[in-house]
Amino acid sequence: MANVLTDLAADIYTAADTVGRELTGATSSVLINANGADRAAVGDTVRSHVTNQATAVNVSPSMTIPEGTDQTVGNKTMSITKSRAVQIPWTGEDMKHVNNGSGFETIYGDQVRQAMRTLTNEIEADVLTEAYQNASRAVGTAGTTPFASDFKLVAQARQIMVDNGTPMDGMSTMVLNTLAGTNLRNLAQLQKANEAGNEVLLRTGALLDLQGLMLKESAGVQVHTKGTGASFVTNGTFAVGDTAIDIDGGTGTIVAGDVITFNGDTNKYVVEQAFSGGTVTIAAPGLRAALGDGVAVTVGDGYTGNVAFHRNAIELAMRAPAVPEGGDAAVDAMVVQDPFSGLVFEIRAYKGYKKAMFEVAAAWGQKAWKPDFIAAILG
């Protein structure tokens, strides 16, 4: 049956005005790869090269060309980890019944919008989990919503990023939950047009860009539950830049996303890989100060994982779920862009015996390629 979905497309977009939506500040701020993931099946590994900081040498004139300094080019991997769908069944009798009221097209449009809402919220949460669990370092106080009295944490998060080499080129974003966003809106200095530079926040409630960061809110900001680890100490000595830290003497777990501190070092480091085999791994660029042996390790409390990051720090790879060569039983398929989030979904129509099923689906994976370009703002 041709044009099953084409005839309904207008109702899908009309429904955008009538279905509630949560805020999604992350998916619009990361690098979206909608093409490169086409070759990867769910679970396949996709590799990307990683170059390390270069070492400079003295220039020594010579009639012999120098060999140059060998460099190690590493790699990181990502996968398409999810293939998810919302399925909407309709029988012929159902359609006749609703056509006596609102009409099938209207209800179907709302159902598709709700499906996009569900999938978008899941993708948003996945991206923000990837972001906070791979942040280089953190600022703020766990359990305390930031910006209650000032916006100093914006500058502190920015400092982490620029100290790590993040380019301040207009592509960096701070994503906050709505509690932190409300605190920012309540700051008097941001509401005064003469101090804020304009009256946008006062009149419209839109968050202002601050100190080179675009400020956005999201319902997908995650709450991190800390591990149970306590009483650990370092096992050996470690240099600036080390990321794998051997610890012992303690009990319990240290999980990805935990914030740890070392006695004598004020930096708050985010755990990238959970404590395993006597080693805990913090995110790049690693330690900011050298560590001695036997230094006390403190595992911070659970927190709300607000984050600041550069667009190129995190990639969202997204495509339609794969179908076999020659197609499946679908009688029609179309790709629709969600006007709210900008994400793209595939809608397929399947016909059965006096029944139809419509499916809204996407496959995706996310990867924080550059932890250096991510900072966590604890809440």
Secondary structure as UniProt FT lines:
FT   TURN            2..5
FT   HELIX           6..8
FT   HELIX           9..14
FT   HELIX           15..17
FT   TURN            27..29
FT   STRAND          31..33
FT   HELIX           36..39
FT   STRAND          45..50
FT   STRAND          74..80
FT   STRAND          82..91
FT   HELIX           92..98
FT   TURN            99..102
FT   HELIX           104..133
FT   STRAND          137..140
FT   TURN            142..143
FT   HELIX           152..163
FT   TURN            164..165
FT   STRAND          172..176
FT   HELIX           178..186
FT   HELIX           188..191
FT   HELIX           193..196
FT   HELIX           200..204
FT   TURN            211..212
FT   STRAND          213..217
FT   TURN            219..220
FT   STRAND          223..224
FT   STRAND          232..234
FT   TURN            240..241
FT   STRAND          244..248
FT   TURN            256..257
FT   STRAND          259..262
FT   TURN            263..264
FT   STRAND          265..276
FT   TURN            277..278
FT   STRAND          279..282
FT   TURN            284..285
FT   TURN            293..294
FT   STRAND          296..299
FT   STRAND          303..310
FT   HELIX           311..313
FT   STRAND          314..319
FT   TURN            325..326
FT   STRAND          330..337
FT   TURN            339..341
FT   STRAND          344..351
FT   STRAND          355..368
FT   HELIX           371..373
FT   STRAND          374..378
//
